[in-house]
Amino acid sequence: MYATSPSARLVPAVAQRNPASNTSSIRKDDRIFGVAAVALTLLAALAIVATSPNAVAGTPPAGFADTLVTAGLSTPMSLVFLPDASGRAIIVQQAGAIRAWDGAALSTLHTMVEVVSGGERGLLGVEIDPDWPARPYLYVYYTANVGFVQVARFDLTDPGGVLTLNPASKLILIDDMPDNAPNHNGGTLRFAPDKTLYMSVGDDASECQAQDRTVLAGKILRIRVDDTIDPVNRATLAPSDNPFVSSPNDNEKLVWAYGLRNPFRFDIDPSTSDAFIGDVGQSTWEEVSLADAGGINFGWPYYEGFATYRLALCPGDPFIPPTRPPIYVYPNPAGSASVIGASVYRGVDYPVDDSFPPAFDHDFFFMDFYSGFLRVLRYNPSSGGYDLVAGVSATDWGTAYTFVPDMVEGPDGALYFLTGTSLRRIAYTATVPGQPMGLAATLVNGLDDVELMWALPNPEAGVDHYEVWRSLAYDAYRDGYALVSAFLPLGTATWIDVGAGAAPRAYFYFVQAVGPGGETAPTAGQVARFTRSLLAQPTLLSTSVTTTSPLVADNVQGTAAWSIARTFDAWDSADGWKRYDPLRPGNDFVAVDRTRGVWVEVTFPGDYRVAGRAPCSTTLALRAGWNLVGFPSMTARTVATAIAGLAGPVVVEGYAAASAPYYLVRLGPTSLMRPTEAYWVHSPVDQPWMIENDARPSCA
């Protein structure tokens, strides 16, 4: 279930397509979202179905339920949840209304009279600043009555728990994206983990604009929204790592991906920043494309799906450029299909909330606006491609999801989607067995083996057996873990991984209860075992994990020998040394935990081994001045990432034998801080420093 690894995708960054390899004839009809000979566009269709009884449940697979959240909407187009875990959502309607859902009732915050709607025009997209309410900004994407597609932001505040939008605060970020045709307008806004804002822009029914990077059409754009931007100076919107940021053209500086027809809906993987794009086809193929790097050309209008579409060169193109093919296509017979990219799924707190089982993490949900199927793409590490996940059929995960313009994941892990009149949700409802608790680990049998111990669910009702999963790399959501013990019978509360203690690597484990139908409940936390090679020299160490014994001898173990093991109080005015001093008495402590670093004088080289629980988070109490601290992260992090949020300037020094006799070296922002290592950290003030491994509430 957890064995797939999205980080190991084998899709090439740019794949050259050979136009001569496909002689499919070019279809001349310009279908947007047509049904037979009737040129029904996406939003025109929504206007029609807004008065139809389409607020009925779709059909998800067994173990999932589709339920109504609220009715009372009028042609809603897009929604976003506030990032404060309150469950409140902002919903925008095609005609310009910005609505709020507080979990009990709908209200109207503002109506944008500057929106021109009809056909595929209107108020199409909405997004909230990831740092809201500290940065109280709501972003909207709309077709304006001045003849352009625009992106703007408003101040959205929460005085007394009442959401309030200030119309006078409107700031237009981009004001002149082409809107000469009534269709192909794009419409999605999404923030990436680095807090840059992505937006999808259609080709404005002028196909070669998708290949012209100086025109903001047929593209995915990526912009900065921090306090240093000046929309009048468009170049200030461009992140420094955009693929064309060095272009003399300010429009091109904003381009992240291009060669798209009408990427109406897309989503971004919250852990990898990969963009999964639903690109509406012309009259033969619908596409799902993957932008896992900047600068990719997806081929329109030279290609539709894998087929050749345009033979003549677009103006300014000396040849057909290299392009990236889609990761999935499906036909649109009679022009009656229109792909809607939905959500790159990432469970929140399974099985505590309504999150889907962890097997769905990183899967991409998408649907067809007319056909109504809901499908799921899952990465296949064996093929390097993506496979459909079976649901109600081998190809369709769900059915009867017609006329759905947007679907997003909620703070409870359910998928929320809009119909012509309502907000609905799909939640996981299968009975999940009780989860094992209190997972712990220790080294046994001469430190060569790792023993796992856990408390059984009480009662074990619903449990068929237990499984143990292991990985070489820590992931809070257990991506990339392999099954190492497939069937442990009821009543089993311990398991030994023979030889794992001596292996020259790190291991990470979790245990899960499995129900008779495959329902799973993994332990809330994980355990880890680290091995680190030591040379015969002074070394800084930390335990990283939570161990069962406070004694040094049970924390710092292995085949190496040492003569000095000590902590250091940098606030002791009588002894201000922070560097290694061979004359200073050693062994001045009897306990060590993951927040404290130690100096060890290694007298015989070998390894150091430690096993214990992986902490969900650890807060280090930094004092003003130098602090000798452990680094209880389960993964290596750059200094810049590790100290982000601390009041600065913060200075970090680590052990380096090459700098003897002082044994310390100043670390730069890109230097790595690693588990089991200790560091000297200089803080200008007393302050807490939280190292977080797993933010989910159930991890505690």
N, C-alpha and C positions, 0 to 999 in steps of 0.2 A: 504493500500500500504506500509506503513512504520511500520506495527505492528510486523514484525518478528524481533527476537532478536538473532543474531548469538552467542552472548556471553552466551546464555542459553542452549547451545547444551547438549543433554542428552546422547550422545554416550559414553559408558563407556570407561575408560582409557585403560583397557585390558579386552577383552571378551574371555573366555575360549571356544574353539571349541571342540566338541566331535567327534573324528574321527569315532567312531562306529555308529554315527547317519546318516552317508552317505556312502553307499556302491557302489558309482559310480565307474566304472572300470577306471583304469589308461590308459590314452592315451599315446602311446609310441612315436608317431611322434613328432619331435622337431620343431614345427612351430615357426618362428619368425614373419614374415609378409608374409606368403605364400598365393598364389592364386591357389586353386585346388592342383594339383600335382606339380606345378612349385614352386620351393623354392625361390620366389622373396623376398628379404629382403627389409627393409624400404629404405635404401639409394640406393640400386640397382634400386628399382622402381623409385626413384627420378631421377637417371641418365637416365632412359628410358624416363620419362615424360618431362625431360628438353627440349626435342626437339619437344614435342607435344603441340597442341594448348590449354594449360590448363590455360592460363591467362585470361579466361573468368570469368564473374561474377558468384558467387554463388547466392543462393536465400535466403535472410533473410526475416523475416516477414514484414508485412505492417508497414510503419513508419520508416523503416531502409533502407539504400542504401549501396550497395557494389560497390566500384569504384576503378579504377586503380590509383595507386600512381606513380609507375615507372616500366618500363620493363628494359631489359638489364642485368638481373642477370643470373648466370649460376649455377644451383643446389644450391641455398641458403639454409642454414640450420637453422640459428638462428639470431635474431636481438635484439637490445636494444636501447632505446632512451637515449640521454644524459640528465642528471638531471637538466639542466639549462633552461628548458622550451623553448629552441630554435627550437624544432621540428627536430633537427638533429638526425640521427640514425646511428648505426654501424651494418653492416650485414656481417656475415661470410659465406663463400661458402665451400662446401664439400672438394674441392681439396686444400684448404689452403689460399685462398684470403680473406683479411680483407678489406671490402669496407665501404665507408662512403656515406651517403645520406644527402645533405645539404638543402633539400626542393626543389631543382631545378635540381640537377645533381648528378650522381654517380661518385665516384673516388675510386681508389685503394690505400690504405694506406700501405699495406705490403702483401707479399705472404709468407706463412710459408712453406718453402721447406722441413722441417722436418716432415710434416704431411704425413701419409700414408693413402690413401683413396681407396674406393671401397667397395662394400657391405655395411655394417653398419659402416664402418670406415670412418674417415675424421675429419675435423674441425667441431665439432658438436654443441658447445655452446659458448655463449659470454655474458659477464656482465660488467657493468661499476661501478666503486666505487661510493657509494652514496654521498660522499663528493667531487666528481669531480667538478671543476678542482683543488681545494685545495689539494686533494690527486689524482694526475693525472694518475690513473691506470685503464687499461683495462685488463679484465681477460678472458682467453680462455680455452676451454676444447677440447682435441683432442687426436686422436690415433697417436702415434709417431713412427718414423721409427726405434726406438730402441726396439720395441716389447712391449711397455707399453702404457696405457692410462695416460695422464698427464694433469695437470692444471698449467697454467703459467700466469704471468701478464707482461704487457708492459707499458711503459710510453706513455701516450697519452696527448699531450699538444695542445694548441690552440693559438699559436702566431699570432697576427693580424687577428684573426678569421678564420685561416686556420688550420684544424686539421692535426696534425703531429704525427706519431707513430715512436718511436725510436727502431729499431730492436735490438740494442746493449743493451737495458735496460732489456731484457728478464730475468725474475726470475722465475724459476720453483718452484712451491709451493709443489706439490705432483708429484713424478716422476715414480711411480712403481705400478700403479693399473693394475691388470692382463689384458692381451690382447692376450690370447692364441688362442681364436676362433675369426673368423671374424665378429661375431655378439654379440648381448647383451652387448652393450657398454655404455648404458645410454647416458647422454650428456647435462644435463641442469645445469646452474649456476643461483642462485638467492640469492640476499641479503635480509635478514630479517630486520625489523625495528630497531633491536639492532645492526645492521651493522656487524653481523656475516654472513659468506658466506656458503650457502648450495649447495650441488651438488649431482646429481643422478648418480649412478654407476650400470651397469647391472651385471648379474651373470656370464658373460663371457661363457655362455652356459655350465656351470658346476654348476648344480642346488644347491648342498649342500653347495657351497661357500656362498650362501645367508644366511645360518644359522650360519656360522663361523664368529664371530665378529672380529677375528684377521686378516681376509682377506678382503681387500677393494674391495668387489664385492657383488652385490645384496643389496646395501645399499643406504641410504641418509646420506651423511657426512655433518658435520658442523664444520667450522674452523674459527679461528681468522685471520684477515689480517692486524692488526694494526702494528705500527712501531717496536713493541717489538719482533715480531716473527723471528725465524731463521729456515728456512725449513730443514736445515741439522739436527737440533734437532727437530724431528717431534712432540715431546710432547709440544713444545711451540705453536703449531698451535691449540691446544685443548682449547676451552673455559672452564672456571672453572665450569660452570653449565651443561656441557655435561653429559649425563646419565652414561657413563662408564669412566669418566675422572680419576677415582681412579684405573683403571686397570693397571697392570704392563706392558701391551702390548701397545705400542704407536699407533698402528693402531686402536685398540679398543677404545682408547681415543677419536678418531674423529667420531665415529659412533653415529648418531642421531636416525636412524630407520633402520630396517633390515628385512630380509625375503621377499625380492622383486625379481622379475624375470628380467624385463627390464623396469625400470621406466624412459623411454626415456624423457618424458616431465612432469614437475610438476610446480606448482606456489605457492607462499606464500601470504596469506592474509596480506595486508599492515597495518592492524590495530591490528590483533590478533596474527600474526606470525604462524597461522595454515598452514600446508603444505597440499595441495590437489594434489594427485599423480595419474597420469595415468600409470598403470602397465600393460604392454602387456602380454596377457595370452598365454598359451601353445597351446591348440587346441580346447578348449571348451568355456572358459569364458574370457572376458576382464574386468578389475577391475578399479574402482576409489576408492582410499583409502584416509583416513584423518589422518594425523599425528598432533594431537593437543597437544602432549606432547612428550618428549624425551623417548627413550628406547623401543618403541613399535615394536613388532615382527609381521609382516604382513602375516607370514605363509608359504610362498613358500619355499620348494617344497611340503610341506605336504598338502597344499590346493591350488586349483585353483578356484578363486571365493569362493563360499560357499561349493564347492565339494571337497571331498578327492582326492588328486592326488598321493602322494607317501605314501606307507604303510610301507616300510622299514625305519628304523631310519638312519639319516645321521650320519657319523662318529663323535664320541664324544658326541652324544645326548643319554642320558640314557632313555629318554621318549620324546613323542611329546610335545613340550612346549606350554604354553598358548599363544594364538595369537589373533590379532585384525582382525575381518572380514572387508571386504570392505564396503563402504557406498552405492555403486551402482555397479551392474554387468550387462553385456549384453552378449548374446551368439555370438560366432564367427563360424557360420555354414561353413563347408568345409574349415575352417582355413583361411577365407578371411577377417578377421577383425583385426585391430590394433589400440588401443586407443591412442590418442594424447591429453594429458592434456594441456590445453591452459592457461586461465587467471582467477584468482580470481578477479572479477570486482569491481572497486571502482570509481564511477564517479568523475570527476574533478571539474567542475563548471556548472552543470546543472541548468537552461536551457540556460545559456549564451553561452556555447561552444557546441561541438558535443557529450557530454556525454549522456549515456542512462538514462532513468528516474530512480529516486532513488530506485525504487522497485528492481532494478538489483544489488544494492550494496551488496557485499558479495557472490553473486552467482558465481558458478564455471562453466565456459565454457569449453567444451571438444568436441572432434570430433573423427571420425574414418577415418584413413588414406585411406582405400579402399572404404568403404561404402559411405563416403562423407557426412554423417549427421553431423550437428553441434547441440549439445544439451547443456542444461543449468540445473544445479542442484541448488535447492533453499531449504534452511533449513525450516523445518516445526516444529514450537515450540509445536504443539499439539501432534505430534507423536514422536518427538525427532529424526526424520530421515530426509532424503532429498527426494524431489519430483522433477520430471521433469517439466520445464516451457514450456507451449505450445507456439508454434510459427506458422510455416507453417502447422504443424499438432500437434496432441496432444502430441507426443513424441519428434518430431524434431523441434528445434527452427529455424534451417536453413538446406538447402540441397545443394548438388553439391559442397561440400568443400572437394573434393578428393585431395590426394597427397599434403596436407598442413603439413609441418614439424614443424611450430612454429607460435604462435599467441600471441601477447602482447598488453597491453593497451598503447596508446599514450598519450602525454601531453595534448591533446585536448579532451580526453575522448573517442575517437574512438578506435576500435579494429583493429590492423594492423596484417596482416598475409602474409606469404610467399608461393608462388607457385614455380614450377620448373624454372620459368624465371622472376618472377615479385614480386613486393610488392604491396599489395592491402589493403583497409581499409573498415570497416563497421561502419557507422555513423548513429546516430539518426536524422531523417530528418522530422519527423511529425511536423505540425504546432502547436506550443505551445502558449497558450493564454498569454497575458500580466500578469505579476506577481504583486500582491499587494506590495506596497512600504511603507516605513516609519513606520513599526510596532512598537507600543509603548504599555505600560501597566501602570496602576495605581491602587491603592487600593481605593475602594469606599464603600459607605453604612456602615460607621462605621468601616472601614478597613476589613470588613468580606468578601467582594467580590473582584474579579479581573476583571477589565475592559480592554479589548483589543481594540485598535484603529489602523486603517491603511488607507492609501490612495489608492483609487481605480485605477486600470489601466486606462489609458486614451488614446484611447477609451477602452471600455470593449469588443471590438470585439473578438470573439473566446472564450469568457468566458460563461460557462453554469451556474456555481454556485461556491460558496466558501466553504471551509472546514476549521475547526480548529482542530489541533492535539496537544496533550499534553503528557508529560512524567514526571516521577519522577526523571529521570537521564538525564543530558545534554549529547547530542551527536551532534557534528557539522554536521554530515550527517543524523541526525534524525532517527537513528536506535532505534527501540523499542518504538516509539511513538504510541499512541492510538487515534483513531478518537473520538472526544468529541462533535462535531457539524457537522453533515454529509451534510446538505444542507442549505446554506444561500443564498438567492436569489440575483440576480444582484442588484447593488446599495447598498448592505450592507457594512458598513465600521466600524462597532463596534459590540462587543459581550461581554456579561458579564458571567463569570464563578461564579455562585452563591455558596457562602460558601468556595471558594478556598482561600480567604485571611486569614481565621481563621484556616485553616487546618495545623496541626503541621508537615509540610513537605515542601520540595521545589517542585515547578512546573516549567516546561519549555514548551513554546508554539511556534508554528508557524502557519501561515495561508497560504492556497494555493488556487489559482484559478484553476478550473477544466473545461476542454473543453468538448464538447458534446461526444467525443470519449474516454474520460478518460484521455486526455493529461493534464499534471499538470505543474504548475509554482508556487513553494513555495516562500514565502517571502525570501528576500536575507538574513535576519538575524532572530534572535529569541528574545523573551522576557522571563523574569524569575520572579518568586516570591519566596522569601525566608522567612521562619519563624525560629527564633532561640530562645530557652528558655534561660532566664536570671535569675541568682540567685541574692540575695541582697548582692552584693560585687562589688569591682572595676572590670571592664571588658574592654577589648579592642575590638572595633567594626570597621567594614568598611561597605560600602554600596554594594560593589561588582558590582551592575548594574548601568547603566546610568539612572538617574531619571529626571523627567521633571522640578523639582523645585530645586534650590540650597539651600533652607532653611533647616536648621537642623531639624526643627519640621516636615518637609515633607519627610525627609530621614530616620530618626530614630523614628519609630512609633511602637505602640503596646500597650499591657496592662501593661507593666512594668512602673515604675516611677524612675526617676533619678534626682540627684541634681547637678551633675557636668558633663559637656560634653565639652571636650577641645581637641584641637590638641596640638602638641608639636614641637618646633623647636630645634632639637638636635644640631644645629649649633650655637645656641645662647650661646656665651661664658659666659654671665652673669648668665645663668641658665642651668646648665649642667645635671640636673636630667633627667634620662630616665625611672626610676621606678615611681610607683604611689606615689604621695606625697599629703596626705589629707590637708596639710596646704597651698598648692599652689592654688592661685585663679583659679576658673573654668570658664567655659563659655567664653573663650577667642577667640571665632571664631563665625562667622555668617554663614559660608557655609562649606560644606564638599563634596568632590567628591570621586570617587572610587580609586584614587591614595593615599588618605590620611587616616590614621588611627585616631581614637579618643579614649580617655579614658572616660568611663562613670561610675559614682558612682551610682550604682543601689540601690535605697532605698526601692523599693517594687518589689518582684519577679513577673515575668510574661513573656511575649514574646515580641520579636522585629520583626517587619515585614517590608519588603521593596519589591517593585516591580518596574521594569523598563526594559530597553533594555539590552540584553546580549551583551557586547562589543565584537566585532570581535577580537580585541587585544587592549592592554593597555600598554603604555610605562611609566614606573616609572623612574623619574630622581633621581637616588641615588647620594648622596654627600658622600665624604670621611668622615667616622665616622658613628655615629648611625643615623638611619632614622626610623621614625614611619610611616609605610605605610599600606595601605589597600591591600587586596589580591583579585584582580578582576577576578580570575579564576572561571569558572562555575563548576568545579569539584575539588575534593580534590586531591592534589598532594603531593608526598614526597618532603622533602626539597631538596634532591639530584636532583630530576627531575626539580623542580621549579627554582633552581639557576644554572642549567647546562648552561654553556657558559659564565657565569660571571667571571670576573677577581677576583681571590681569594687571600687569604682566606676570605670567606664570612661567617659571624656568624649570626644565626637567633635565636631570643628569642620570646617566646609566653607567654601568660597569663596562670598562674596556681595558683589557690587559695591556694593550699597546701604549696606554698613557701612563704606565708605571713611572714613578712610584706612587702616583696619586690614584690611579685605577678608575678615574671617572672621566666622562666626556659629556659635553653639552649636546643635547639632542635637538635636532631641527624639527620643523613642523611635519615633515614627511617621514621622520624616523619612526620605526615601529616599536611599540610597547607590547610585550608578550606575556602570556600566562607563565606563572612560576618565577618570574623575574621581579626584582624589587627596584625601586627608583628613589632618587632624591628629588623632591619637588619643593620648589621655593614659591610660597604664596605671599602676596603683599598684605593679606588680611586673614583673620580667622574666617573660615568658610567651609561648608560641607562639600564633598565631592562624591557624587553618586556614579557608580559604575553599574550599568544596567545590562543584564543578559537576556531577560525575558520579562517583558512589560505586562503580560497578561495577569489579571487579578488572581486566577486560580493557581498561578505558579507559587505563590507565597506559602 
